Amino acid sequence: MTFRFIFKVVICVTALSFIKLAQAQEVRFATDNNHVPFSYMQDGKINGFDVDLWDAIARDMGVKYKVTPMDFSTIMSDVHIGQIDVAMAGLAITRTRTNVVDFSKPYYAGGLILLVRNDSNIKSIDDLKEKTIAIKNGTSAFPYAIEHLPNTERRLYSEIDGAFKDLLEGNVDAVLYDTPALLNYAATTGKGKVKTVGDDLEQQNYGAAFPQGSQLVTRYNTALDHLKENGTYATIYKKWFGIDPH
């Protein structure tokens, strides 16, 4: 047995050891702790569309992971500095965000809409002049309001539940937030008390966020394609939204 052969064997064994070690490491996955129906805490457990989809993607990727439910306002910064390996939290892919993280392919097409009380006369954004609107801090609704709703008072909330509470109590006139979340609230907890008005104000694509340069992005995208091809994505989508993906 020559020295060269022994050297090659050692290199191969070492490389395989590094691969196994990397595969054994847990991926740090973060999601919002209060963003129905994408991710939210219920009976001490995190649930939602993003949670189920990530679990299926992680299994397709062959990685183990640790989930961290957290406040939405800190997710992007934690991904940016590498404290989190991947985040799915109804994150709209925006120009500003792509400057600090890498995004996957879009996995959901969403948008923004207005929520008002049932007795409100507000029918669209044209009726918001001199009105007070509630916005969840750190979401894409804030830059939208800055650009398109300059003649409004904007109140920021760390949790969307606070915005809903103030809307019902008459402390704000409307809530500007993600369409699926507001539709869900209007059909469940807020049924008979609130309604959505107008059309989607801005079409947005949601993506998973990774630290810049992450090698997980390509693997994630491949897994997402697999789930769409084999029907798993459609099954999860219909479970949470009641319709087939469009």
Buried (B, 14 or more C-beta within 10 A) or exposed (E): EEEEEEEEEEEEEEEEEEEEEEEEEEBBBBBBBBBBBBBBBEEEEBBBBBBBBBBBBBBBBEBEBEBBBBEBBEBBEBBBEEBBBBBBBBBBBBEEBEEBBBBBBBBBEBBBBBBBBEEBEBEEBEBBEEBBBBBBBBBBBBBBBEEBBEEBEBBBBBBBBBBBBBBBEEEBBBBBBBBBBBBBBBEEEBEEBBBBBBEBBBEBBBBBBBBBEBEBBEBBBEBBEBBBEEEBBEEBBEEBBEEEEE
